[in-house]
Amino acid sequence: MLVDDHPLFSRGLALLLPGVSGGRVRVVATTDDASAAAAMVRRHHADVAVVDLHMPPPGGTRAIAAIRRADPTVRVVALSGQAEEDAVLEALRAGAAGYLPKTADPEALVRPLLAVLDGWSVIPEELLRRLLEEAAPAGEQGLAQRLTADERRLWRLVADGASTVEIATTLHVSERTAKRLVAALLRTLGVATRVEAAALAGRVHLGGSDRRG
């Protein structure tokens, strides 16, 4: 789904992306209203939302945060014609999985969009150093605070040893979605296995169980 207040840009991208991606990317909806973005993403079952940072109030960053609150499984990519470092960092903190410049050719957008859908992040190289510098002082103890409430809940389930089926049942999602969520969580935590995620949860004192029954 495209969230952009420039209709010519969004319509053009909606027409071009299916062709240049060989049908792998399909635009299910567009909107120029940042305040309606979260509801529309859920209504149209979008997997990825591409959000222009420079939207009229409430703005792109707030739209990103609203989308992530409404459905944490939706991956969000920030888009901007002006790559202001602070604005991009704010979007990443709001829950965006990456950033792409509006100046990129449609062909150059396909691979990052598919990578984001698979659970990866797309972050400009020039921003990586600053992000790492900001994350370093907080260390492990600040990790839980950087996650959404739903990500922390999933982490507690993993730490409790819940199976994929149990996670799917508790979160009211399919097993396939549960596997994708767990894989994305492991990447976010920087660990390779559920056992490592559980050990990390113990070190940061994540909190009580979310298992039911």
Beta strands, then each sheet from edge to edge (+ up, - down):
strand 1: 2-3
strand 2: 30-31
strand 3: 48-52
strand 4: 75-80
strand 5: 98-101
sheet 1: 2+ 1+ 3+ 4+ 5+
end
